[in-house]
Amino acid sequence: MRTTIDVNDALLKAVKTRAANEHRTLKETFEQALRAYLSGPPSARTDAPPIPTFRGHGVQLGVDLTDSAALQAIMDAEP
């Protein structure tokens, strides 16, 4: 399949140099890089703030954070 992409000039020059040094085509080099990228673990989201914990206990076992009524009952029961 053919497609057109814009690549930074310095990056493209480095890829062309590496492809030539490895006696590979530019297409083979890009395909290898994309396969390596796709086979790695998905990147973790870093934009979400950490969930705060208090008194060092974290979330209690069996607590469903999506059940607001149950959460309210637990919070009301704590001293």
N, C-alpha and C positions, 0 to 999 in steps of 0.2 A: 504494500500500500504506500502511496506517495502522500506526503504531507509537507507543509512548510512551517518552519518555526524560526523565531528570531533568537539567536544565540549571541551572547556577549563576544566581541571580537577577540579579546585575550583568551577567553575560554575555548573558543573554536580553534584558535591557533594552537593551543596546548593539546587539544584533542587530535588535531591533524598530525602534530609532531609525534604524539604517542602512537597513533595508528601506524604511521610510517615506520617508526622504530620497531614495532611489533609485526611488521609486514602484513597488516590487516587493512581492510577498507574502512572508510569512515563509517559506512553503514554497519559493518560488523562491530566496530568499537562502540557506537551508540547503542546497538541492540544489547551488547554485553553489559553496558552500564545500566540500561533500563531493566534488564533481567535481575541484576544484582540489587538494584533499588527495590524492585517489587518483591524479591525473595526475603528481604530483611523484615524485621518486626515493624509494625506500624508505629509511627511516632506518637508518643504520649502527649496529650494536651497539657499545655503549661499555662494556659490563660485562666483556668479556673482557680479560685482561691482555695486554700486548704480548709478542710472542715475543722472548726475549732472543737477542742475537747476541754472539759473542766474536771478538776480534781484528779486528773490522770486516769480516769476510768474508760473514756471513750464511749462508744455506743454499747449499751447493755445487750446481752444475748437475748434473742427473741423479740427485740423491738423492731417494729415495722415503721421505718421513717416515712412511708407514704400514707400511714393511717393517722391523720391528725387527731382524731378523737382519742385513740389509744395513747398517743403522745401526751395529750393534755391530761389524761387520767394519771399517767406516770408522773408528770410534773407536779400535779396537785397533791399526789401522795408523798412526795419527798419533803422532808422537814425544811 
